[in-house]
Amino acid sequence: MRVAAEASETRAALAAAWAGLPHALRGPTQFLGRHYAGCSATIGAMPRCDFTCSGCYLGKDANLMRPRPVEEMKTQMRVIRSWLGPAGNLQLTDGEVTLRGEAELVELIAYARRIGLVPMLMTHGETFRRKPGLLERLMTNGGLTEVSFHVDTTMRGRRDGYARAATEADLDGLRTEFAQMIRTARRRTGRRLEAASTVTRCGARRGHSRRALGAHRRRNGGSATSPGRGLARTSRLQPLRAGPRLETRHALRPALSP
């Protein structure tokens, strides 16, 4: 009965998403309304952030705001669940959500999974570098199965040599570090963890970034995502654009080998 009910709910969510599309977008390659009902994100989970990235969408008062209460966030999730249906994709994001207390973060992740959502934690990753073992605890105690790391040259806030990165290639060592962190978390917990990352291409450096990231991906068994043509087929998130010369994309990455 549960499988039948979820199948019916999924069909209803897909139909609603399709009905909301303009006719011009209902082409043969349109995934929305056919394969998924969309993607959603939390608002207010943690407005503050300890980075000052050049492409940030946060308001100037974000670091003065308090995170919304856990119960309010759960209410948001229930609304999102009613819209997306079973296994709906939820981005746990806002400012930097890993700055929220660990117990509350675990509770939010676990609740999202309990009501049938698939939460992806969006992060700059620096908290995981400062707090070894946090990623594993979110996996074992909260059930986290997806994480997205923001790594590119628009970021301001790294506390080591990567703060001076001038090109995407300068960040390859950091990407390798996060790739190893993911492998280690999988090995230690024995659990699945899918990882995504960002790639930013700016002006004349686009070609160099593409070549550098492609080489990094080959060296690390798929641990970097090059912004190639296949992105739209693998992405669960929509491209984010910040002006005519700056383009940041997210792509769900293939599983890394242990």
C-alpha positions as CSV (number, residue, x, y, z in Angstrom):
1,M,0.0,0.0,0.0
2,R,2.8,2.4,0.8
3,V,4.5,1.9,-2.5
4,A,1.3,2.4,-4.4
5,A,0.5,5.6,-2.4
6,E,4.0,7.0,-3.0
7,A,3.7,6.2,-6.7
8,S,0.4,8.0,-6.9
9,E,1.9,11.0,-5.0
10,T,4.9,11.1,-7.4
11,R,2.6,11.1,-10.4
12,A,0.6,14.0,-9.0
13,A,3.7,16.0,-8.2
14,L,5.1,15.4,-11.7
15,A,1.8,16.4,-13.3
16,A,1.7,19.6,-11.3
17,A,5.2,20.5,-12.2
18,W,4.5,19.9,-15.9
19,A,1.3,21.9,-15.8
20,G,3.2,24.8,-14.4
21,L,5.7,24.9,-17.3
22,P,5.2,27.4,-20.2
23,H,4.4,25.6,-23.4
24,A,7.6,26.8,-25.0
25,L,9.6,24.8,-22.4
26,R,7.7,21.5,-22.8
27,G,10.3,20.0,-25.2
28,P,11.5,16.4,-25.6
29,T,14.6,17.0,-23.4
30,Q,12.6,18.7,-20.5
31,F,13.2,16.7,-17.3
32,L,11.0,18.9,-15.1
33,G,7.6,17.3,-14.8
34,R,8.9,14.0,-16.3
35,H,11.7,12.8,-14.1
36,Y,11.5,15.1,-11.1
37,A,9.2,17.8,-9.7
38,G,11.9,20.3,-9.1
39,C,14.3,21.1,-6.3
40,S,13.8,23.3,-3.2
41,A,15.9,24.9,-0.5
42,T,15.5,25.9,3.1
43,I,15.3,29.6,4.1
44,G,16.6,30.7,7.5
45,A,18.5,27.5,8.5
46,M,21.6,29.6,9.2
47,P,21.6,33.1,7.7
48,R,25.2,33.8,8.9
49,C,28.3,33.0,7.0
50,D,32.0,33.4,7.8
51,F,32.9,33.9,4.1
52,T,32.5,37.0,2.0
53,C,32.3,35.6,-1.5
54,S,32.1,38.1,-4.4
55,G,29.0,36.5,-5.9
56,C,27.1,36.2,-2.6
57,Y,23.4,36.7,-2.5
58,L,23.1,37.3,1.2
59,G,22.0,40.7,2.5
60,K,24.3,43.0,4.4
61,D,22.5,42.2,7.6
62,A,22.8,38.4,7.3
63,N,25.4,38.0,10.0
64,L,23.2,39.8,12.4
65,M,20.3,37.4,12.0
66,R,19.5,34.4,14.0
67,P,18.7,31.0,12.5
68,R,15.0,30.1,12.5
69,P,13.9,27.6,15.1
70,V,14.1,23.9,14.4
71,E,10.3,23.5,14.4
72,E,9.9,26.3,11.9
73,M,12.4,24.6,9.6
74,K,10.5,21.4,9.9
75,T,7.3,23.2,8.9
76,Q,9.2,24.4,5.8
77,M,10.2,20.9,5.0
78,R,6.7,19.5,5.3
79,V,5.5,22.2,2.8
80,I,8.4,21.3,0.4
81,R,7.5,17.6,0.8
82,S,3.9,18.3,-0.2
83,W,5.2,20.1,-3.3
84,L,8.0,17.7,-4.4
85,G,6.5,14.4,-3.4
86,P,8.5,11.3,-2.3
87,A,12.3,11.5,-2.6
88,G,12.2,15.3,-3.4
89,N,15.5,17.0,-3.5
90,L,16.0,19.5,-0.7
91,Q,19.0,21.8,-0.4
92,L,20.0,22.5,3.2
93,T,21.4,25.9,2.6
94,D,21.1,29.6,3.4
95,G,24.3,31.2,4.6
96,E,26.7,28.5,5.9
97,V,24.5,25.9,7.5
98,T,27.4,24.0,9.1
99,L,27.7,27.0,11.5
100,R,24.5,25.8,13.1
101,G,24.8,23.7,16.2
102,E,25.7,20.1,15.4
103,A,22.8,18.5,17.3
104,E,20.2,20.8,15.5
105,L,21.9,20.1,12.1
106,V,21.6,16.4,12.7
107,E,18.0,16.8,13.7
108,L,17.1,18.7,10.5
109,I,18.9,16.2,8.3
110,A,17.2,13.3,10.0
111,Y,13.8,14.9,9.9
112,A,14.1,15.6,6.2
113,R,14.8,12.0,5.5
114,R,12.1,10.8,7.9
115,I,9.4,12.6,5.9
116,G,10.7,11.4,2.6
117,L,13.0,14.1,1.3
118,V,16.6,13.7,0.2
119,P,18.6,16.5,1.8
120,M,21.8,17.8,0.2
121,L,24.0,19.9,2.5
122,M,25.4,22.9,0.7
123,T,28.7,24.2,2.3
124,H,32.0,25.9,1.7
125,G,33.5,22.9,3.4
126,E,35.8,24.9,5.7
127,T,33.9,23.7,8.9
128,F,34.6,20.1,7.9
129,R,38.3,21.0,7.6
130,R,38.2,22.6,11.1
131,K,36.2,19.9,12.7
132,P,37.4,16.4,11.6
133,G,34.8,13.8,12.0
134,L,31.8,16.2,11.6
135,L,30.9,14.9,8.1
136,E,30.9,11.3,9.4
137,R,28.7,12.2,12.3
138,L,26.2,13.9,10.0
139,M,26.1,10.7,7.9
140,T,25.7,8.2,10.8
141,N,23.6,10.3,13.2
142,G,21.5,12.3,10.6
143,G,21.5,10.0,7.6
144,L,23.2,12.5,5.3
145,T,23.8,11.0,1.8
146,E,24.5,14.1,-0.3
147,V,26.9,17.1,0.1
148,S,27.9,19.9,-2.2
149,F,31.1,21.8,-1.8
150,H,31.5,25.4,-3.0
151,V,35.0,25.7,-4.3
152,D,36.0,28.4,-6.8
153,T,37.8,31.7,-7.2
154,T,34.9,33.9,-6.2
155,M,35.3,32.8,-2.6
156,R,36.8,34.9,0.2
157,G,37.3,33.3,3.6
158,R,39.8,30.4,3.3
159,R,42.4,30.6,6.1
160,D,45.4,29.1,4.4
161,G,47.2,29.4,1.1
162,Y,44.0,28.9,-0.9
163,A,42.9,32.3,0.2
164,R,45.3,33.6,-2.5
165,A,44.0,31.4,-5.3
166,A,43.9,33.4,-8.6
167,T,42.8,30.6,-10.9
168,E,40.7,27.5,-10.7
169,A,43.8,25.4,-11.1
170,D,45.2,26.9,-7.9
171,L,42.3,25.3,-6.0
172,D,43.0,21.7,-7.3
173,G,44.8,20.8,-4.1
174,L,41.7,21.8,-2.1
175,R,39.4,19.8,-4.4
176,T,41.7,16.8,-3.9
177,E,41.5,17.3,-0.1
178,F,37.7,17.3,-0.2
179,A,37.7,14.2,-2.5
180,Q,39.8,12.4,0.0
181,M,37.6,13.6,2.9
182,I,34.6,12.0,1.1
183,R,36.4,8.7,0.5
184,T,37.5,8.6,4.1
185,A,34.0,9.3,5.4
186,R,32.6,6.5,3.2
187,R,35.2,4.1,4.4
188,R,34.8,4.9,8.1
189,T,31.0,4.8,8.1
190,G,30.4,2.2,5.4
191,R,27.7,4.5,4.1
192,R,26.9,6.0,0.7
193,L,27.8,9.7,0.2
194,E,27.3,11.5,-3.1
195,A,29.2,14.7,-3.7
196,A,28.9,17.7,-5.9
197,S,30.9,20.8,-6.4
198,T,30.9,24.2,-8.2
199,V,32.9,25.4,-11.1
200,T,33.2,29.0,-12.0
201,R,34.3,30.2,-15.4
202,C,35.2,33.9,-15.7
203,G,35.9,35.8,-19.0
204,A,39.1,34.8,-20.8
205,R,40.0,32.2,-18.1
206,R,37.2,29.8,-19.1
207,G,39.3,27.7,-21.4
208,H,42.1,27.4,-18.9
209,S,39.7,26.5,-16.1
210,R,38.1,23.8,-18.3
211,R,41.5,22.2,-19.2
212,A,42.8,22.4,-15.6
213,L,39.7,20.9,-14.1
214,G,39.5,18.2,-16.7
215,A,43.1,17.2,-15.9
216,H,42.3,17.2,-12.1
217,R,39.3,15.0,-12.7
218,R,41.4,12.4,-14.5
219,R,44.0,12.4,-11.8
220,N,41.4,11.9,-9.0
221,G,39.0,9.4,-10.6
222,G,36.2,11.9,-11.3
223,S,36.6,14.0,-8.2
224,A,36.3,17.3,-10.1
225,T,33.5,18.4,-12.4
226,S,34.3,20.2,-15.6
227,P,31.6,22.5,-16.9
228,G,31.1,20.6,-20.2
229,R,28.1,19.9,-22.3
230,G,26.9,16.9,-20.2
231,L,26.2,19.1,-17.2
232,A,22.6,19.6,-17.9
233,R,22.0,15.9,-18.0
234,T,23.5,15.2,-14.6
235,S,22.6,18.3,-12.6
236,R,19.9,18.3,-10.0
237,L,20.3,22.0,-9.5
238,Q,19.7,24.9,-11.9
239,P,22.6,27.0,-13.2
240,L,23.1,30.1,-11.2
241,R,24.1,33.2,-13.1
242,A,25.6,36.4,-11.7
243,G,26.1,38.8,-14.6
244,P,27.2,38.2,-18.2
245,R,30.8,37.3,-17.5
246,L,30.3,35.0,-14.4
247,E,28.6,31.6,-14.4
248,T,28.5,29.2,-11.5
249,R,27.1,25.7,-11.9
250,H,26.4,22.8,-9.7
251,A,26.5,19.2,-10.9
252,L,25.8,16.0,-9.0
253,R,29.1,14.1,-9.4
254,P,29.5,10.4,-10.0
255,A,30.4,8.4,-6.9
256,L,34.1,8.4,-6.1
257,S,35.8,5.1,-5.8
258,P,36.6,4.1,-2.1
